[in-house]
């Protein structure tokens, strides 16, 4: 079985090896990595991994039109590795599959669902900063173990999803959260299951703009996606410096509050760590890889030391630290907030249509 993982990266050097090791141990056979505007050693590290046959690197440049991530995903859909793949996943380097069935691999997950399914829609689990401030060389999955409760349905970011799917299904291209679908006039509607293996309703399958389970009961029995969107305060400030690949949404205090949940301890992904560490050790023994990784870590440490001297950055850092962790609303209030959100959306839609 060929399982392809597609990602776009910019200055993600300190985190690449663990992310690749984790998903390689989970059964990913091919990595197609589009890198753009890197200056922290990411390109050099990826070239060493490509030389060892671990990844396929594409040095990507922004062209006029869509965001650089969408341009990369369009190119990736036409890549030979996509045509060879049985299953594909679009994933960022801060997203880790947390598989909870069988031997904790992607083949085991696929065997646990209906063979009719064209894809598995897997919900995010937001992990917070765990009180960490600086940049240290440590495994993300071990350093950040506090998260939003698995039953949370609010905020919206807690319900976003990623999709593992068959590229030969009724799809026409990659998407950030789910594949773009062929028109119904040319193909059947796709069949999706959720993270518990339950078939998803037709309304979701028909609407490719639906990228979340907002307001719905979470489904995580077989798999979820651990999303380490903030990491430490320093890592967050560096993320702010490089920006998001898909949109111009500001990475600010509001972004931090929306994703920095440290409500409960969750170490369930540790069941996959033994296999991950074995692969990671193999990667570190490949020619030049360890030094290149260390150089990336040092680069990020030095950048933070310079950033923190800027008054604006220092002010934001102070706000991040003093803001602490985000609070999850009580279940009843979550339901009310969801209802208000949908009412506000309908009101806005009606207002636009009446003008």
SERO-4910 file (N, C-alpha, C, O; in steps of 0.05 Angstrom, whole numbers):
BEGIN
 pado doro    nc1    nc2    nc3   cac1   cac2   cac3    cc1    cc2    cc3    oc1    oc2    oc3
  Unk    A     17    -24      0      0      0      0     18     25      0     36     27     16
  Unk    A     12     44    -19     27     69    -20     10     91     -6    -13     96    -14
  Unk    A     22    103     14      9    124     29     26    149     27     49    149     35
  Unk    A     14    170     15     29    195     10     20    217     30     -4    220     35
  Unk    A     39    231     40     34    255     56     45    279     42     68    280     34
  Unk    A     28    299     38     35    324     24     36    347     44     17    350     60
  Unk    A     57    363     43     58    386     61     72    409     48     88    406     29
  Unk    A     67    434     58     83    457     50     96    468     75     85    468     97
  Unk    A    121    476     72    136    485     96    151    511     90    159    517     67
  Unk    A    154    527    111    172    550    110    184    553    138    171    558    158
  Unk    A    210    550    139    225    552    164    213    535    187    206    545    208
  Unk    A    211    509    182    201    490    201    223    470    210    218    449    221
  Unk    A    248    478    206    271    460    210    271    445    236    276    420    235
  Unk    A    267    457    260    270    442    285    249    420    288    253    402    305
  Unk    A    227    421    273    205    402    278    202    381    256    185    363    259
  Unk    A    218    383    235    214    365    212    220    336    219    204    318    211
  Unk    A    242    330    232    250    302    236    229    287    252    222    264    245
  Unk    A    219    299    274    199    284    290    174    279    274    163    257    275
  Unk    A    165    300    260    140    297    244    143    276    223    125    260    219
  Unk    A    166    275    208    170    255    188    172    227    201    160    208    191
  Unk    A    188    225    223    191    199    236    164    189    246    159    165    244
  Unk    A    148    206    258    122    198    268    104    186    246     92    164    249
  Unk    A    103    200    224     85    190    203     97    168    186     82    151    175
  Unk    A    123    167    184    136    145    171    132    119    187    126     98    176
  Unk    A    134    121    214    129     98    231    100     90    230     93     66    234
  Unk    A     82    109    224     53    103    223     45     91    196     23     82    193
  Unk    A     64     90    177     58     77    152     59     94    127     54     84    105
  Unk    A     65    120    130     69    137    106     93    127     90    115    124    101
  Unk    A     89    122     65    111    111     48    125    133     32    148    130     24
  Unk    A    111    155     27    122    177     10    115    204     22     92    208     32
  Unk    A    134    222     22    130    249     31    136    268      8    158    268     -3
  Unk    A    116    284      1    120    304    -20    119    332     -6     98    341      3
  Unk    A    142    345     -5    145    369     11    152    393     -6    173    393    -19
  Unk    A    134    413     -6    139    438    -20    149    458     -1    135    465     19
  Unk    A    173    469     -5    186    487     13    189    514     -1    197    516    -24
  Unk    A    183    536     14    185    563      2    198    582     21    193    581     45
  Unk    A    215    600     11    226    622     26    239    614     53    235    627     73
  Unk    A    254    592     53    266    583     78    293    595     82    309    598     63
  Unk    A    299    602    107    325    614    113    336    604    140    354    615    151
  Unk    A    324    582    150    333    571    176    347    544    173    354    532    193
  Unk    A    353    535    148    366    509    144    346    487    136    354    465    132
  Unk    A    320    494    133    300    474    126    307    461     99    306    437     96
  Unk    A    314    477     79    320    467     52    344    447     53    343    426     42
  Unk    A    365    455     67    389    438     69    382    411     83    392    390     74
  Unk    A    366    412    104    358    388    118    341    370    100    345    346     99
  Unk    A    323    382     85    306    366     67    322    355     44    316    333     35
  Unk    A    342    369     35    359    358     13    374    333     23    377    314      8
  Unk    A    383    334     48    397    311     59    378    287     62    386    264     56
  Unk    A    354    293     70    334    271     72    325    261     44    320    237     41
  Unk    A    325    279     25    318    270     -2    341    252    -13    336    232    -27
  Unk    A    366    260     -8    389    244    -17    388    216     -5    397    197    -18
  Unk    A    376    214     19    374    188     32    348    173     24    343    150     33
  Unk    A    332    185      6    308    172     -4    284    173     14    266    157     12
  Unk    A    284    192     34    263    193     53    240    211     44    217    205     48
  Unk    A    247    234     30    227    253     22    231    260     -7    253    255    -18
  Unk    A    211    273    -19    214    286    -45    210    316    -41    189    324    -33
  Unk    A    231    331    -46    230    360    -41    225    375    -67    236    369    -88
  Unk    A    207    395    -65    202    413    -87    206    441    -76    191    450    -58
  Unk    A    226    455    -86    230    483    -78    211    501    -94    213    504   -118
  Unk    A    193    513    -79    169    525    -91    171    556    -88    179    566    -67
  Unk    A    162    570   -109    162    599   -108    134    609   -113    119    598   -129
  Unk    A    127    631    -99    100    643   -102     96    655   -129    114    670   -139
  Unk    A     74    649   -142     66    661   -167     41    678   -163     29    676   -141
  Unk    A     33    693   -182      9    709   -180    -15    691   -178    -16    670   -190
  Unk    A    -35    699   -162    -59    684   -159    -65    675   -131    -64    691   -113
  Unk    A    -70    649   -127    -77    639   -101    -53    640    -82    -31    646    -90
  Unk    A    -58    633    -57    -37    632    -37    -16    611    -45    -22    593    -62
  Unk    A      8    613    -34     29    594    -41     22    565    -34     30    547    -47
  Unk    A      6    562    -12     -2    535     -4    -21    523    -25    -18    499    -32
  Unk    A    -40    538    -34    -59    528    -55    -44    522    -81    -51    503    -95
  Unk    A    -25    539    -88     -9    534   -112      6    508   -110      8    492   -129
  Unk    A     17    503    -86     32    478    -82     14    454    -83     21    434    -95
  Unk    A    -10    456    -71    -29    434    -71    -38    427   -100    -43    404   -107
  Unk    A    -42    448   -116    -49    443   -144    -27    428   -159    -33    409   -174
  Unk    A     -3    436   -154     20    422   -167     23    394   -156     29    376   -172
  Unk    A     18    390   -131     20    364   -119      0    344   -130      6    320   -132
  Unk    A    -24    354   -137    -44    336   -148    -36    324   -174    -43    301   -181
  Unk    A    -19    338   -189    -10    329   -215     17    314   -213     27    304   -233
  Unk    A     28    311   -189     54    299   -185     52    268   -188     31    257   -181
  Unk    A     72    255   -200     71    226   -203     67    211   -177     54    190   -177
  Unk    A     77    221   -154     73    207   -129     43    205   -122     35    186   -109
  Unk    A     28    226   -129     -1    225   -123    -15    204   -140    -32    190   -130
  Unk    A     -6    201   -165    -19    181   -182    -12    152   -172    -28    134   -177
  Unk    A     10    149   -159     18    122   -149      5    115   -122      5     92   -114
  Unk    A     -5    135   -108    -14    131    -81    -42    118    -79    -59    123    -96
  Unk    A    -45    101    -59    -71     89    -53    -87    107    -34   -112    109    -37
  Unk    A    -73    120    -16    -85    139      3    -67    163      5    -43    161      3
  Unk    A    -79    187     10    -63    211     12    -74    228     36    -97    226     44
  Unk    A    -56    244     46    -62    262     69    -47    288     65    -23    288     60
  Unk    A    -62    310     67    -49    337     67    -47    344     97    -67    346    111
  Unk    A    -23    349    106    -18    355    134      4    376    137     23    376    123
  Unk    A      0    394    157     20    413    164     39    399    184     33    379    196
  Unk    A     63    412    188     83    400    206     75    402    235     87    389    252
  Unk    A     55    418    242     45    418    269     21    400    274      8    402    295
  Unk    A     16    383    255     -7    364    257      4    335    258     19    327    240
  Unk    A     -4    320    278      5    292    281    -19    274    283    -37    277    300
  Unk    A    -20    254    265    -41    233    268    -38    219    294    -17    210    302
  Unk    A    -61    217    309    -61    202    334    -80    178    330   -105    181    333
  Unk    A    -69    156    322    -84    132    314    -88    114    339    -69    109    354
  Unk    A   -113    106    344   -120     92    369   -130     64    365   -143     52    383
  Unk    A   -125     52    342   -135     26    336   -113      7    326    -93     17    314
  Unk    A   -116    -19    331    -97    -38    321    -68    -32    331    -64    -27    354
  Unk    A    -49    -33    312    -21    -28    320    -14      2    316      9      9    313
  Unk    A    -34     19    315    -31     48    314    -18     57    288     -3     77    288
  Unk    A    -24     44    266    -14     52    240    -37     59    221    -60     53    227
  Unk    A    -30     72    199    -50     80    180    -63     55    167    -88     55    164
  Unk    A    -48     35    159    -61     10    149    -81     -2    169   -102    -11    161
  Unk    A    -74     -1    195    -93    -12    215   -118      5    216   -140     -5    219
  Unk    A   -115     32    214   -138     50    214   -155     44    190   -180     43    192
  Unk    A   -143     41    167   -159     36    142   -174      9    145   -197      7    136
  Unk    A   -161    -11    157   -174    -37    160   -197    -36    180   -215    -53    180
  Unk    A   -198    -15    197   -218    -12    217   -244      1    207   -263      3    222
  Unk    A   -243     12    183   -266     26    172   -278     10    149   -267     -9    139
  Unk    A   -302     19    140   -315      6    117   -298      9     92   -288     31     86
  Unk    A   -295    -12     76   -280    -10     51   -294      8     30   -281     16     11
  Unk    A   -319     14     35   -334     33     17   -324     61     19   -328     77      1
  Unk    A   -312     68     42   -305     96     47   -284    106     28   -264     93     22
  Unk    A   -289    131     18   -269    145      1   -250    161     18   -228    168      9
  Unk    A   -257    166     43   -240    182     60   -248    181     89   -271    175     96
  Unk    A   -229    188    107   -233    189    135   -230    219    144   -208    230    141
  Unk    A   -251    231    154   -250    259    163   -243    259    192   -259    250    209
  Unk    A   -220    270    199   -208    267    226   -208    295    239   -198    314    228
  Unk    A   -218    296    264   -221    321    277   -195    330    291   -180    313    302
  Unk    A   -190    356    291   -168    368    306   -172    364    336   -194    363    346
  Unk    A   -149    362    350   -149    364    380   -128    386    386   -104    382    381
  Unk    A   -136    408    397   -119    431    402   -102    426    427   -112    421    448
  Unk    A    -75    429    423    -57    427    445    -44    454    451    -37    469    433
  Unk    A    -42    460    477    -31    486    485     -1    487    490     13    469    483
  Unk    A      8    509    502     37    514    505     49    501    529     74    501    532
  Unk    A     33    489    546     43    474    569     61    490    587     77    479    603
  Unk    A     59    517    586     76    534    603    104    538    592    120    552    605
  Unk    A    110    528    568    137    531    557    141    559    545    122    569    532
  Unk    A    164    570    549    169    597    538    190    597    516    185    609    495
  Unk    A    213    585    520    235    587    501    235    566    479    216    550    476
  Unk    A    257    565    464    261    545    443    281    525    453    304    531    459
  Unk    A    272    500    455    290    478    463    286    455    444    265    451    432
  Unk    A    307    439    441    306    415    424    293    392    439    307    377    453
  Unk    A    267    389    435    252    368    449    230    358    430    222    372    412
  Unk    A    220    334    435    199    323    419    173    339    425    165    342    448
  Unk    A    160    348    404    135    363    407    114    346    422    100    356    439
  Unk    A    112    321    415     91    304    426     95    297    455     77    288    469
  Unk    A    120    301    465    126    297    493    125    323    509    119    324    533
  Unk    A    133    345    496    134    371    510    106    383    514    101    397    534
  Unk    A     88    378    495     61    390    496     40    368    500     32    355    480
  Unk    A     31    365    524     13    343    530    -13    352    542    -30    336    551
  Unk    A    -17    378    543    -43    389    554    -59    400    531    -48    413    513
  Unk    A    -85    394    531   -102    399    508   -130    408    516   -137    409    540
  Unk    A   -145    414    496   -174    420    500   -188    393    505   -179    373    495
  Unk    A   -209    393    521   -223    367    526   -233    355    500   -242    369    481
  Unk    A   -232    329    498   -241    315    473   -270    319    467   -278    314    445
  Unk    A   -286    327    487   -315    331    482   -322    360    474   -345    365    469
  Unk    A   -302    378    473   -308    406    467   -319    409    439   -309    397    420
  Unk    A   -339    426    436   -350    433    410   -346    462    403   -356    472    383
  Unk    A   -333    476    421   -329    505    417   -302    512    429   -295    501    450
  Unk    A   -285    529    417   -290    546    394   -290    531    367   -286    507    366
  Unk    A   -294    546    346   -296    534    319   -270    519    312   -271    498    300
  Unk    A   -248    530    320   -222    518    313   -219    490    324   -204    473    314
  Unk    A   -234    484    346   -233    457    358   -247    436    341   -243    412    346
  Unk    A   -263    445    322   -278    426    307   -269    422    278   -281    408    262
  Unk    A   -247    436    271   -236    434    244   -225    406    239   -218    392    258
  Unk    A   -222    398    214   -215    370    208   -193    369    186   -188    389    172
  Unk    A   -181    346    184   -164    339    161   -173    312    150   -188    297    164
  Unk    A   -166    306    125   -178    282    112   -156    264    100   -139    273     85
  Unk    A   -158    239    107   -142    218     94   -160    205     74   -182    195     81
  Unk    A   -152    205     48   -171    196     28   -158    182      4   -133    183      1
  Unk    A   -175    169    -12   -165    155    -36   -165    174    -59   -186    185    -66
  Unk    A   -142    180    -71   -141    199    -93   -156    191   -118   -163    207   -135
  Unk    A   -161    164   -121   -176    155   -144   -206    156   -140   -221    146   -156
  Unk    A   -215    168   -118   -244    172   -112   -255    195   -129   -242    204   -147
  Unk    A   -279    204   -122   -292    226   -137   -281    253   -130   -296    271   -122
  Unk    A   -255    257   -134   -241    282   -126   -226    293   -149   -218    279   -168
  Unk    A   -223    320   -149   -209    334   -171   -184    348   -163   -168    357   -180
  Unk    A   -179    351   -136   -155    364   -127   -152    362    -97   -171    354    -83
  Unk    A   -128    369    -87   -124    371    -59   -138    395    -48   -142    415    -62
  Unk    A   -144    394    -22   -152    418     -7   -137    418     19   -125    398     27
  Unk    A   -138    440     33   -123    442     59   -135    424     80   -120    410     94
  Unk    A   -161    423     81   -175    407    102   -188    382     90   -191    362    104
  Unk    A   -198    384     66   -211    361     53   -207    363     23   -202    385     13
  Unk    A   -208    341      8   -203    343    -21   -226    358    -35   -249    357    -26
  Unk    A   -220    371    -57   -240    383    -73   -253    362    -91   -240    344   -101
  Unk    A   -279    364    -93   -295    342   -106   -301    348   -135   -304    371   -143
  Unk    A   -304    326   -150   -313    329   -177   -343    337   -177   -357    330   -159
  Unk    A   -351    352   -198   -380    360   -200   -398    335   -200   -390    314   -212
  Unk    A   -421    337   -187   -439    314   -186   -448    305   -213   -456    282   -217
  Unk    A   -447    322   -233   -455    315   -260   -435    295   -272   -441    281   -291
  Unk    A   -411    294   -261   -390    277   -272   -382    254   -254   -369    235   -263
  Unk    A   -390    255   -229   -382    234   -210   -402    232   -187   -417    251   -182
  Unk    A   -402    210   -173   -419    206   -150   -409    223   -127   -387    233   -128
  Unk    A   -426    225   -107   -417    240    -83   -397    222    -67   -400    197    -68
  Unk    A   -378    233    -54   -359    217    -39   -371    205    -14   -391    215     -4
  Unk    A   -360    183     -5   -369    170     19   -347    174     40   -324    165     37
  Unk    A   -355    188     62   -336    194     83   -344    181    109   -368    177    114
  Unk    A   -324    173    125   -329    165    153   -315    185    171   -296    198    162
  Unk    A   -324    186    196   -311    204    215   -289    189    231   -283    166    225
  Unk    A   -278    202    250   -256    191    266   -264    167    283   -246    155    295
  Unk    A   -289    161    284   -299    137    298   -307    115    279   -317     94    287
  Unk    A   -304    120    252   -311    101    232   -341    102    224   -350     84    209
  Unk    A   -356    122    234   -384    124    228   -388    140    202   -374    160    197
  Unk    A   -406    131    185   -412    145    160   -422    173    166   -439    177    183
  Unk    A   -412    192    150   -419    220    154   -443    227    136   -446    216    114
  Unk    A   -461    244    146   -486    250    132   -480    262    104   -459    273     99
  Unk    A   -500    260     87   -498    268     59   -493    297     56   -479    306     38
  Unk    A   -504    314     74   -501    343     72   -471    350     74   -462    367     59
  Unk    A   -456    337     92   -428    342     94   -413    334     69   -397    348     58
  Unk    A   -420    310     59   -406    299     36   -411    316     11   -394    318     -7
  Unk    A   -435    329      9   -442    344    -14   -429    372    -14   -427    385    -35
  Unk    A   -422    382      9   -412    410     11   -382    410     17   -374    407     40
  Unk    A   -366    414     -3   -337    413      0   -326    437     16   -303    437     23
  Unk    A   -343    457     21   -335    479     37   -337    474     67   -327    489     83
  Unk    A   -350    452     74   -352    444    102   -326    432    111   -318    411    101
  Unk    A   -312    446    129   -286    436    137   -285    431    167   -263    429    179
  Unk    A   -308    429    180   -309    425    209   -334    410    217   -353    408    202
  Unk    A   -333    400    242   -356    387    254   -368    406    274   -378    398    295
  Unk    A   -368    432    268   -376    453    287   -404    448    297   -423    446    282
  Unk    A   -407    445    324   -433    441    336   -441    412    337   -463    406    348
  Unk    A   -425    394    327   -431    365    326   -415    351    348   -394    360    356
  Unk    A   -425    328    356   -411    311    376   -384    302    364   -384    291    342
  Unk    A   -362    306    378   -336    297    368   -335    267    363   -348    251    377
  Unk    A   -319    258    343   -316    230    337   -286    224    335   -273    230    316
  Unk    A   -275    211    356   -246    207    358   -239    179    367   -216    174    375
  Unk    A   -257    159    365   -251    133    376   -228    119    362   -213    104    374
  Unk    A   -226    123    335   -205    110    320   -181    127    314   -158    118    313
  Unk    A   -186    153    310   -164    171    303   -173    200    307   -196    207    305
  Unk    A   -153    217    314   -156    246    314   -130    258    305   -110    244    302
  Unk    A   -130    284    302   -105    298    293    -96    316    316   -110    336    321
  Unk    A    -74    310    329    -63    328    349    -52    352    335    -34    350    319
  Unk    A    -63    376    343    -54    400    329    -39    418    349    -51    429    368
  Unk    A    -13    420    345      5    436    362      8    463    349     30    469    339
  Unk    A    -13    479    349    -13    504    333      3    526    346     11    545    332
  Unk    A      7    526    372     21    548    385     49    540    395     68    556    392
  Unk    A     52    517    406     77    508    418     85    528    440     68    539    453
  Unk    A    111    533    443    120    551    464    115    580    456    109    586    433
  Unk    A    118    599    475    115    627    470    134    636    448    127    650    429
  Unk    A    159    627    450    180    635    430    173    623    403    176    637    383
  Unk    A    165    598    402    158    586    376    134    600    364    133    603    339
  Unk    A    115    609    380     92    623    370    100    650    358     90    658    337
  Unk    A    119    664    371    129    690    360    143    686    334    141    703    316
  Unk    A    158    664    331    171    658    305    151    651    284    154    657    260
  Unk    A    129    637    292    108    631    273     95    657    263     88    659    240
  Unk    A     91    675    282     80    701    274     98    715    254     88    728    236
  Unk    A    124    713    258    142    727    240    140    716    211    141    731    192
  Unk    A    138    690    208    138    678    181    110    678    169    108    678    144
  Unk    A     88    680    185     61    681    174     49    655    166     63    634    167
  Unk    A     24    655    160      9    631    151     12    627    121     12    647    106
  Unk    A     13    602    112     17    598     83     -9    601     67     -8    603     42
  Unk    A    -32    600     80    -57    598     65    -74    624     65    -89    629     47
  Unk    A    -70    641     86    -86    665     88    -72    686    104    -51    681    115
  Unk    A    -84    710    104    -71    733    117    -82    737    145    -79    759    156
  Unk    A    -93    717    157   -104    719    184    -80    726    203    -60    713    202
  Unk    A    -84    747    220    -61    755    238    -56    734    259    -74    722    270
  Unk    A    -30    729    264    -22    712    286    -16    730    309      6    741    312
  Unk    A    -36    733    326    -35    753    348    -46    741    373    -49    716    376
  Unk    A    -52    758    392    -63    748    418    -89    733    414    -94    714    428
  Unk    A   -106    743    395   -131    729    390   -127    701    380   -141    683    387
  Unk    A   -107    698    362   -101    671    352    -91    653    374    -99    629    376
  Unk    A    -75    663    392    -65    649    415    -88    640    433    -89    616    441
  Unk    A   -106    658    439   -129    652    457   -147    631    444   -158    614    458
  Unk    A   -149    631    418   -167    613    404   -156    584    403   -171    566    397
  Unk    A   -130    581    409   -118    554    405   -102    544    430    -94    521    430
  Unk    A    -97    561    449    -79    554    471    -95    542    495    -99    555    515
  Unk    A   -104    517    491   -119    503    512   -101    483    526    -89    466    513
  Unk    A   -100    485    553    -84    467    569   -101    455    591    -92    451    614
  Unk    A   -126    449    584   -147    442    603   -142    414    615   -145    410    639
  Unk    A   -136    394    598   -133    367    607   -106    355    597    -96    363    577
  Unk    A    -96    336    612    -72    321    604    -80    299    584    -99    284    590
  Unk    A    -67    298    562    -72    276    542    -46    266    531    -32    280    516
  Unk    A    -39    242    538    -14    229    528    -19    205    511     -2    188    508
  Unk    A    -43    203    500    -51    179    485    -33    175    461    -29    152    452
  Unk    A    -21    196    449     -4    193    426     22    179    434     37    170    416
  Unk    A     28    177    460     53    163    469     53    134    461     74    121    460
  Unk    A     29    122    455     28     95    446     42     91    419     49     69    411
  Unk    A     46    113    405     59    112    379     89    120    382    104    119    362
  Unk    A     98    129    405    124    142    408    147    122    405    168    129    395
  Unk    A    143     97    413    164     77    410    173     74    381    197     74    375
  Unk    A    153     70    364    159     67    335    171     93    324    189     92    307
  Unk    A    160    116    333    170    142    323    199    145    330    215    153    313
  Unk    A    207    140    355    235    144    364    254    125    349    277    133    345
  Unk    A    245    101    342    262     83    328    268     95    300    291     94    291
  Unk    A    248    105    286    252    117    260    269    142    263    286    148    246
  Unk    A    263    158    283    278    183    288    308    177    291    325    192    281
  Unk    A    314    157    306    342    149    310    355    142    284    379    149    279
  Unk    A    341    128    266    351    121    240    356    146    223    377    148    209
  Unk    A    338    166    225    341    190    209    366    206    219    381    217    202
  Unk    A    370    207    245    392    222    256    419    210    249    440    224    250
  Unk    A    420    184    242    445    171    235    452    175    205    473    167    196
  Unk    A    433    186    190    438    190    161    458    213    157    459    231    173
  Unk    A    474    212    136    496    231    132    487    260    134    469    269    119
  Unk    A    499    275    153    494    303    156    468    312    169    465    335    175
  Unk    A    450    293    174    423    300    183    424    312    211    411    333    216
  Unk    A    438    300    230    438    310    258    449    339    259    437    356    272
  Unk    A    471    344    246    482    371    247    463    391    234    460    413    245
  Unk    A    451    384    212    432    402    199    408    408    217    398    430    218
  Unk    A    399    387    231    377    391    250    386    410    273    371    429    279
  Unk    A    409    405    284    419    422    305    423    451    296    417    470    311
  Unk    A    431    455    272    434    482    261    407    496    259    406    520    265
  Unk    A    387    482    252    360    493    251    350    502    278    339    524    281
  Unk    A    355    485    298    347    492    325    362    517    334    349    536    346
  Unk    A    388    518    329    404    541    338    395    566    323    394    588    335
  Unk    A    387    564    298    378    587    283    352    598    296    349    622    298
  Unk    A    334    581    303    309    590    316    314    603    343    301    623    350
  Unk    A    332    592    358    340    604    384    351    632    380    344    650    395
  Unk    A    369    635    360    381    661    355    360    681    345    361    705    353
  Unk    A    342    672    329    321    690    319    303    700    341    296    724    342
  Unk    A    296    682    359    280    690    382    295    711    399    283    731    408
  Unk    A    321    706    404    336    725    420    337    753    407    339    773    421
  Unk    A    336    754    381    335    780    367    306    792    368    303    816    372
  Unk    A    286    775    363    259    784    362    250    797    389    237    817    389
  Unk    A    258    784    411    249    793    437    260    820    444    250    833    463
  Unk    A    280    830    430    291    857    434    274    879    421    278    902    426
  Unk    A    255    871    404    237    890    391    214    897    410    201    879    420
  Unk    A    210    923    415    189    930    435    161    918    429    148    909    447
  Unk    A    153    918    404    127    907    397    125    877    403    105    868    414
  Unk    A    146    863    396    147    834    401    148    829    431    135    810    441
  Unk    A    164    844    446    166    840    474    139    846    488    131    832    507
  Unk    A    124    866    478     98    872    489     78    849    484     63    841    502
  Unk    A     79    837    460     62    815    454     69    791    471     52    777    481
  Unk    A     95    786    474    104    763    490     94    766    519     85    746    531
  Unk    A     95    790    530     85    794    556     55    788    558     46    776    578
  Unk    A     40    796    538     11    790    537      6    760    535    -12    749    549
  Unk    A     22    746    519     18    717    516     23    703    542      8    685    550
  Unk    A     44    711    556     51    698    581     30    704    603     22    686    618
  Unk    A     22    729    605      2    736    626    -26    726    619    -42    722    637
  Unk    A    -32    723    593    -59    713    586    -62    684    595    -84    675    602
  Unk    A    -40    669    596    -42    641    605    -58    624    586    -57    627    562
  Unk    A    -73    605    598    -88    585    582   -117    595    577   -128    609    593
  Unk    A   -128    586    555   -156    592    548   -174    574    564   -168    552    571
  Unk    A   -198    585    570   -218    570    585   -239    558    566   -247    571    547
  Unk    A   -247    534    571   -268    521    555   -295    528    568   -298    522    592
  Unk    A   -314    539    553   -340    545    565   -354    520    575   -349    498    563
  Unk    A   -371    522    595   -387    498    603   -403    488    580   -410    503    562
  Unk    A   -410    462    580   -424    449    558   -449    465    549   -454    468    525
  Unk    A   -465    473    569   -490    487    562   -484    513    547   -498    520    528
  Unk    A   -464    528    557   -457    553    544   -445    548    516   -449    564    498
  Unk    A   -430    526    513   -419    519    487   -442    515    467   -441    526    444
  Unk    A   -463    501    475   -486    497    457   -499    523    450   -508    528    427
  Unk    A   -501    541    470   -513    567    464   -496    584    445   -506    597    427
  Unk    A   -470    583    449   -452    598    432   -453    587    403   -452    603    384
  Unk    A   -455    561    400   -458    549    373   -484    559    361   -484    566    337
  Unk    A   -506    559    376   -532    568    365   -530    597    357   -540    604    335
  Unk    A   -518    614    373   -515    642    367   -499    646    342   -504    663    325
  Unk    A   -478    630    339   -460    632    316   -476    626    290   -475    641    271
  Unk    A   -491    604    290   -507    597    266   -528    618    260   -533    624    237
  Unk    A   -540    629    281   -560    650    277   -547    675    265   -559    687    247
  Unk    A   -523    682    274   -509    705    263   -502    700    234   -503    719    218
  Unk    A   -494    676    228   -487    670    200   -511    672    181   -509    683    160
  Unk    A   -534    662    191   -558    664    175   -567    693    171   -575    701    150
  Unk    A   -564    708    193   -572    736    192   -554    752    172   -564    768    156
  Unk    A   -528    746    173   -510    759    154   -516    751    125   -516    767    107
  Unk    A   -522    725    121   -528    715     94   -554    728     83   -555    737     60
  Unk    A   -574    730    101   -599    743     92   -595    772     86   -607    783     67
  Unk    A   -577    785    101   -572    814     97   -558    818     70   -565    836     55
  Unk    A   -539    800     63   -525    802     37   -544    797     14   -543    812     -6
  Unk    A   -561    777     17   -580    769     -5   -601    791    -10   -611    793    -32
  Unk    A   -607    807     11   -628    827      8   -617    853     -4   -633    871    -11
  Unk    A   -591    855     -6   -579    880    -17   -576    878    -48   -566    897    -61
***
